[in-house]
Amino acid sequence: MAVTLASGQSRPAPPLLGAPPAGCLRNHHQPQLHQQRYQPQTITTATASCTSSTCTSSSGGSAPAAGAAAQRRRHRRGKRLCASALPAPDDAARLQVLTDLTEQASRHANPLSAGDLLLLHHTAGWYGQVCAGALLLGVAGFHMFKVLWCSVVEKFVFSNVQEEQETVTLYGVDITDSMLMGLPEVRRATNFAAEAHEGQMRLTQEPYVTHCVETALIVEALMGPFVGTVRARTAVIAALLHDVIDDAHVAVEEVQSRFGREVAGIVAKVSQLSAMNQLLRRRRRMVVPAEERTGERSAGDAIDDQELRTLILSMVDEPLVILIKLADRLHNMRTIYALKPAKRRAVAQETLSVWCSLAERLGMFALKAELEDLCFAVLQPDMYSRLYDELHRYWDNAPEVARGAEEGRDELGVGSVAGGGHPGGHPPDPDTMRRLLRTVPRFEAVTFSSQRRLSSQISRGLAELEVCARQLLQELSLESYAPGLDVVVQGRLKSLYSVHNKMTRKGVSFKEIYDARALRVVVDDHGGQREAAAIAACYRLLPAVHRLWRPVWGETDDYIANPKESGYQSLHTAVLGPSSIPLEIQIRTASMHEIAEYGKAAHWVYKESPHGMASRGGGMVKARTAGGQPLLRIDGGALRDGVVLRASHGGRRLLCASYMAGRLSANSKRPVWSDYRDLQNYVEHRGWSEAGHGDHRIALEEFLLCSDRQFHRTDHFGHILPARLQLLDMPAEGGGGGGGAW
């Protein structure tokens, strides 16, 4: 056989598909078959034409079909001949070629059937399901490992590391957690104060320098996130030296020569405040001796307290002076048990009316809470003890926990005060008062890790809050509620004085106080650079909390949209936590949390004057359900400004115009009256008056007051939708607005 090319040249042709090798031709029973099968074929550059005798057969209309059938029969016979023929032992290469050719022929002769394809399809589906199941098992295992790590490893490993941390003391005071007390300049100031007060003892039988160190630690805690600044070191050094002028008779010039003009100026002004306070207290004792006071506040006392507050704010131009004086008073209240009962009550009453009020006006709520509880324990020890016991009995769910709590209360001696709450009764002795004051939680114990100096009951209360915090963090980790932002959860115990006032004001029992303990969810806003994203995340977190725990209807307050007069901002909601114990959740940004915890002191690092910060922001117009009332439309994390157009059904149904593009103010600041008025005028000019009217920017919607005391959006069929609105308290008009044409 030869292959003829277009040029007319010829060369030997390779064996065709299925052609038997030379070894197979030793069987000569059918020589004609082989002659017919292996006829020469001609291939040109344009087409390949078959010259086989089977292709040129002229047997009528059935010739092609007969020729194809004959060719298939010859093909099968050739395969049988090849299978029966054995090649020579030394012809291994030809054997491999024969095997390859046979497999190729079988593939062409036996294509996959429909059953084979269906089997392959089912096999692939089963394989995909196995892979998906393995992936799901891997994800579940990862989450189980994460939960195990958080609940076991962190609890028993890291807690043991913290417990085994070596305690560092300075003149008998624990400074292990301090960041500044070990600095060389701070140690130099501590040694100077120790030398100046050498030989002086407090009524608690401790060296006087311990009071200086404790005051400095309180100032350091009040500095919060700015503890690493130069101003924080200046404040701590001045706190260590705050009594060297009055009690050690050290000259201001000496303080200035050793520690600089700024520190000396702060110490001198603290000394002036102390002298003024002593004068007012001495004048009060001249009018009515302390032994003859009945415990009731007179009109003259209120005037004196107001005068003292005014004098403090008017004469102080250095904000750190007030900070040090508040820290000084706080430590004196912690050790007030050493005073005589009459003087103890007088100092507690002055602290409650002057210094607690001043701390509140400055936004220092954590410090104010501890001062109030200390005063409450001194002025009404019986009531304080009863509330303390009731609070912890309410927390004790398991019998063994309850037994441990009772043992702790017996050890502290709480509940054994008799007649201490009445001026004519027998006051508690110093030892009993000391144990009572120890139950007041420190203001710096706002996180779960800051439990070094807390009583066992308070530590257990924070531990229960930590369990709730872990559940909340696990819920928040399942979905991206705050993409790109860190979320931190902290615990907070409400002061018993606040609980007592709330029970008295509302006339309710302790079980109806839902904010006795709270969780604070703080969303990082990158120092205010991502404030809008953080606020939107706060509103997205609120429904997540309600999915985890059942909310208490009517106990949700939006202080982000409507800040308090002190500047406090946060979302508050009450829920029924584990074991159906009421729990308050507070959601805020990091900037809001900074103001809430450290008050205006957070800004004092930059030496801003306290005069404007302490003034109350009066002139606020309260929200009302009437036309023209500004509002904030909240739908998940989407915040949109709007205005009330019409109120009906006694103010329970509102027709509102919402600016669907977002906020009315272009610079992300809160809009003013003129912005909302322009929106209302635009709607009236277009003639829109029913729900559903509007364009791509403005939408008219109806909102209904529901059982949770929130206005929720309704559709045309009256169904309640997730979107809700918050009516806004607005400052009195007086400034220009962003205004502009719509």
Residue pairs with C-beta under 8 A, 6 or more apart in sequence:
1 12
1 13
1 38
1 39
1 40
1 41
2 10
2 11
2 12
2 13
2 40
3 10
3 11
3 12
3 13
3 41
3 42
3 43
4 10
4 40
4 42
4 43
5 11
5 43
5 44
6 44
6 45
13 40
13 41
15 21
15 101
16 38
17 101
17 104
17 105
17 108
18 75
18 78
18 79
18 101
18 105
19 37
19 38
19 78
19 101
20 78
20 81
20 82
20 85
21 82
21 87
21 94
21 97
21 98
23 85
23 86
23 87
23 88
23 91
23 94
24 81
24 82
24 85
25 34
26 85
27 81
27 84
27 85
30 77
33 74
33 77
33 78
36 52
36 53
36 54
36 74
37 74
37 78
39 51
39 52
39 53
40 51
41 48
41 50
41 51
41 52
42 48
42 49
42 51
54 67
54 70
54 71
55 67
57 63
57 66
57 67
59 66
59 67
75 109
79 102
79 105
82 98
82 102
87 94
87 95
87 98
147 474
150 470
150 474
151 470
162 449
165 176
166 176
167 174
167 176
168 174
168 175
168 176
168 182
169 175
170 181
170 190
170 213
171 190
171 194
171 207
171 209
171 210
171 213
172 206
172 207
172 210
173 210
173 213
173 214
173 217
174 452
174 453
175 181
175 182
175 213
175 217
176 452
177 450
177 452
178 217
178 220
179 220
179 227
179 228
180 186
180 216
180 220
180 227
180 232
180 233
180 236
181 187
181 190
181 213
181 216
181 217
181 220
181 236
183 233
185 233
185 237
185 259
186 216
186 233
186 236
186 237
186 240
189 236
189 237
189 240
189 241
189 259
190 209
190 212
190 213
190 216
190 240
192 240
192 241
192 244
192 258
192 259
193 209
193 212
193 240
193 241
193 243
193 244
194 207
194 209
196 241
196 244
196 248
196 250
197 207
197 208
197 209
197 212
197 243
197 244
197 247
197 248
200 207
200 208
200 247
200 248
201 207
201 208
202 208
202 210
202 211
202 335
202 338
203 335
203 338
203 339
204 335
204 338
208 243
208 247
211 243
211 331
211 332
211 335
212 239
212 240
212 241
212 242
212 243
213 240
214 331
214 334
215 239
215 240
215 242
215 324
215 327
215 328
215 331
216 236
216 237
216 239
216 240
216 327
218 239
218 327
218 330
218 331
219 235
219 236
219 239
219 323
219 324
219 327
220 227
220 232
220 235
220 236
221 443
221 444
222 323
222 326
222 327
222 364
222 367
222 598
222 601
223 229
223 232
223 235
223 598
223 601
223 605
224 594
224 597
224 598
224 601
224 602
225 594
225 598
225 602
226 232
226 602
226 605
229 605
231 320
231 604
231 605
231 606
231 607
232 605
234 262
234 263
234 266
234 320
235 266
235 320
235 323
235 324
237 259
237 263
238 263
238 266
238 267
238 270
238 320
238 324
239 324
239 327
239 328
241 255
241 259
241 263
241 267
242 267
242 270
242 271
242 324
242 328
244 250
244 255
244 267
245 251
245 252
245 255
245 267
245 268
245 271
246 271
246 274
246 275
252 264
252 267
252 268
253 264
255 263
255 264
255 267
256 263
256 264
265 318
266 318
266 320
266 321
266 324
269 315
269 316
269 318
269 321
270 321
270 324
270 325
270 328
272 315
273 312
273 315
273 316
273 321
273 325
274 325
276 308
276 311
276 315
277 308
280 304
280 307
280 308
281 346
281 350
283 304
284 301
284 304
287 300
290 342
290 343
290 345
290 346
291 342
293 342
293 345
293 346
293 423
294 423
295 345
295 349
295 379
295 423
297 349
297 353
301 349
301 353
302 353
305 350
305 353
305 354
305 357
308 354
309 354
309 357
309 358
312 322
312 325
312 358
313 358
313 610
313 611
313 614
316 322
316 610
317 609
318 607
319 600
319 601
319 604
319 607
319 608
319 609
319 610
320 604
322 358
322 362
322 610
323 601
323 604
326 355
326 358
326 359
326 364
326 367
329 351
329 355
329 371
330 367
330 370
330 371
330 443
332 347
333 347
333 348
333 351
333 371
333 374
333 375
333 378
334 374
334 437
336 344
336 347
336 348
336 374
336 378
336 433
336 437
337 344
337 430
337 431
337 433
337 434
337 437
338 430
339 347
341 427
344 378
344 427
344 433
345 378
345 379
345 423
348 374
348 375
348 378
348 379
349 375
349 379
351 371
351 374
351 375
352 371
352 372
352 375
352 379
355 371
356 368
356 371
356 372
356 375
358 614
359 365
359 367
359 368
359 371
359 599
360 368
360 566
361 566
361 614
361 616
362 599
362 600
362 601
362 610
362 613
362 614
363 566
363 567
363 568
363 595
363 596
363 599
363 600
363 613
364 598
364 599
364 600
364 601
365 568
365 596
365 597
365 599
366 443
366 444
366 446
366 597
366 598
367 443
369 443
369 494
369 495
369 497
369 498
370 440
370 441
370 442
370 443
370 495
372 495
372 497
372 498
373 384
373 440
373 441
373 495
373 496
373 497
374 437
374 440
375 497
376 383
376 384
376 495
376 496
376 497
376 500
377 384
377 433
377 436
377 437
377 439
377 440
378 433
378 437
379 421
380 420
380 421
380 500
381 417
381 420
381 421
381 428
381 433
381 436
382 417
382 418
382 419
382 420
382 421
382 422
383 421
383 500
384 436
384 496
385 414
385 415
385 416
385 417
385 436
386 415
387 496
387 499
387 500
387 510
388 414
388 415
388 439
388 457
388 496
389 409
389 414
389 415
390 510
391 461
391 496
391 499
391 510
391 516
392 405
392 409
392 457
392 460
392 461
393 402
393 405
394 510
394 511
394 516
394 581
395 405
395 460
395 461
395 464
395 581
396 402
396 405
397 579
397 581
401 460
404 456
404 460
405 457
405 460
408 455
408 456
408 457
409 415
409 457
412 435
412 436
412 438
412 439
412 455
412 457
413 431
413 432
413 435
413 436
414 435
414 436
414 439
416 432
417 428
417 432
417 436
418 425
418 426
419 425
419 426
419 427
420 426
420 427
420 428
428 436
438 455
439 455
439 457
439 458
441 454
441 455
441 458
441 493
442 450
442 453
442 454
444 450
445 451
445 453
445 454
445 458
445 462
446 490
446 491
446 492
446 520
446 597
447 490
447 491
448 462
448 463
448 465
448 466
448 469
448 490
448 491
451 458
451 459
451 462
454 462
458 493
461 493
461 517
462 491
462 493
464 517
465 491
465 492
465 493
465 517
465 519
466 491
467 578
468 519
468 577
468 578
468 583
469 489
469 490
469 491
469 519
471 548
471 578
472 489
472 519
472 521
472 545
472 548
472 585
473 487
473 489
475 544
475 547
475 548
476 482
476 487
476 541
476 544
479 544
481 487
481 537
481 540
481 541
481 544
482 523
482 533
482 534
482 537
482 540
482 541
484 530
484 533
485 523
485 524
485 525
485 526
485 530
485 533
485 534
485 537
486 523
486 524
487 521
487 522
487 523
487 524
487 537
487 541
488 521
488 522
488 524
489 519
489 520
489 521
489 522
490 519
490 520
490 522
491 517
491 518
491 519
491 520
492 517
492 518
492 519
492 520
492 586
493 516
493 517
493 518
494 513
494 515
494 516
494 517
494 518
499 510
499 513
499 516
502 508
502 513
503 509
503 510
503 513
506 512
510 516
511 582
513 582
514 552
514 555
514 574
514 582
514 583
514 584
515 572
515 574
515 582
515 584
516 582
517 583
517 584
518 583
518 584
518 585
518 586
519 583
519 584
519 585
519 586
520 586
520 587
520 588
520 593
521 538
521 541
521 545
521 585
521 586
521 587
521 588
522 588
522 589
522 590
522 593
523 534
523 537
523 538
523 541
523 587
523 588
523 589
523 590
524 534
524 589
524 590
525 531
525 533
525 534
525 535
525 589
525 590
525 591
527 590
527 591
528 591
531 589
531 591
531 668
532 668
534 589
534 590
535 560
535 589
535 639
536 637
536 638
536 639
537 637
538 560
538 571
538 587
538 588
538 589
539 571
539 634
539 636
539 637
539 639
540 636
540 637
541 587
542 556
542 571
542 573
542 587
543 636
543 722
545 551
545 573
545 575
545 585
545 587
546 573
546 575
548 575
549 575
549 576
549 577
549 583
550 575
550 576
551 573
551 574
551 575
551 576
551 708
552 573
552 574
552 575
552 576
552 582
553 707
553 708
553 709
554 707
554 708
554 709
555 572
555 573
555 574
555 584
556 571
556 572
556 573
556 574
556 708
556 709
556 710
557 571
557 572
557 573
558 571
558 572
558 726
559 568
559 569
559 570
559 571
559 572
560 569
560 570
560 571
560 588
560 592
561 632
561 726
561 728
562 623
562 726
562 728
562 729
563 569
565 616
565 617
565 618
565 620
566 599
566 616
567 595
567 617
568 592
568 595
568 596
569 588
569 589
569 592
569 595
569 596
570 586
570 587
570 588
570 592
570 596
571 585
571 586
571 587
571 588
572 584
572 585
572 586
573 584
573 585
573 587
574 582
574 583
574 584
574 585
575 582
575 583
575 584
575 585
576 582
576 583
577 583
588 596
594 602
595 602
600 608
600 610
600 613
600 614
603 613
604 610
617 731
619 731
619 732
620 729
620 730
620 731
620 732
621 729
621 730
621 731
621 732
622 729
623 629
623 630
623 727
623 728
623 729
623 730
624 727
625 644
625 647
625 651
625 654
625 727
626 644
626 647
626 651
627 644
627 645
627 646
627 647
627 680
628 643
628 644
628 676
628 677
628 680
629 643
629 644
629 727
629 728
630 641
630 642
630 643
630 671
630 673
630 676
630 727
630 728
630 730
631 641
631 642
631 643
631 644
631 656
631 725
631 726
631 727
631 728
632 639
632 640
632 641
632 642
632 725
632 726
632 728
633 639
633 640
633 641
633 642
633 656
633 658
633 701
633 723
633 724
633 725
634 723
634 724
634 725
634 726
635 722
635 723
635 724
636 722
638 662
639 662
639 663
640 658
640 659
640 660
640 661
640 662
640 663
641 658
641 659
641 662
641 663
641 664
641 665
641 671
641 675
641 676
641 679
642 656
642 657
642 658
642 659
642 679
642 725
643 656
643 657
643 676
643 679
643 680
643 683
644 654
644 655
644 656
644 727
645 655
645 656
645 657
645 680
645 683
645 689
645 700
646 654
646 655
646 689
647 653
647 654
647 655
648 654
648 655
651 705
652 704
652 705
653 702
653 703
653 704
653 705
654 702
654 703
654 704
654 711
654 725
655 689
655 690
655 691
655 700
655 701
655 702
656 700
656 701
656 702
656 703
656 725
657 679
657 680
657 683
657 688
657 694
657 698
657 699
657 700
658 698
658 699
658 700
658 701
659 679
659 697
659 698
660 696
660 697
660 698
660 699
661 697
663 671
664 671
664 675
664 676
664 679
664 738
665 671
665 672
665 675
665 738
666 738
671 737
671 738
672 730
672 731
672 733
672 735
672 736
672 737
672 738
673 730
673 733
673 737
674 736
674 737
674 738
674 739
675 737
675 738
675 739
677 737
678 737
678 739
678 740
678 742
679 698
679 742
682 698
682 742
683 698
683 700
686 693
686 695
686 698
688 694
688 698
688 700
689 700
690 700
691 700
691 701
691 702
691 716
692 700
692 716
693 700
694 700
697 742
701 713
701 723
702 713
702 714
703 711
703 712
703 713
703 714
703 724
703 725
704 711
704 712
704 714
704 720
705 711
706 712
706 720
710 724
711 724
711 725
711 727
712 720
712 721
712 722
712 723
712 724
713 720
713 721
713 722
713 723
713 724
713 725
714 720
714 721
715 721
